[in-house]
């Protein structure tokens, strides 16, 4: 069984991981922009504006943390992104098979 603290990454593996992370980031931020445009166009009251502000603040914090590359947590990060639908396992197939297996198992939880 692959223990995440024993995973070693080659430069190639790290590049693949960062590229996959960027792909998910682009997908999620594009979806967020679309959702915010729709919500902003329906603002009618000041309360709606404050709600949008709070939503953006929350999303910024969430996204900044989610997409900060950390090699020691990348297996868990990818599992979360697969589970949330921002990545699929096929996009990670260039990573070590044991990593993909662990990501797949965690994403099913």
Secondary structure, 3 states (H helix, E strand, C coil): CCCHHHCCCCHHHHHHHHHHHHHHHHHHHHHHHHHHHHHHCCCCCHHHHHHHHHHHHHHHHHHHHHCCCCCCCHHHHHHHHHHHCCCCHHHHCCCCHHHHHHHHHHHCC
